[in-house]
Amino acid sequence: HGSSQTGLNDAKGLQLTIAQTVQYFITTVDGLQLSLKAVDEIHPHLKDLMESVNKVTTLPPDHVAKTKVQHWLVKLNQMKASDELSDDDIRQMTFDLENAYSEFVKFLQSAN
């Protein structure tokens, strides 16, 4: 009877992680749309999103939700905190994250 409780806790933990991941996607994209441009403004949101996406253990390592977030995190890590992303970069990051979010939701729907 103890193992079914562990399974329930794991399921609840995964649901919480998924909810947090959705929230981080939305917060990050909202920030970009509200004119966040500096690396030190965007990086904390993207880092939280990456950590959260990585906690969704059922998501394959090569899933676009992981690869796109990682791509932008690597790019920001190569810049100075005071650097600002160009309008083109902001537009591309917004597009990539919205696409990654959409694919993440599709993955969740297909997993059930």
Helices and strands as residue ranges (DSSP letters): H 2-33, H 39-55, H 64-77, H 87-111
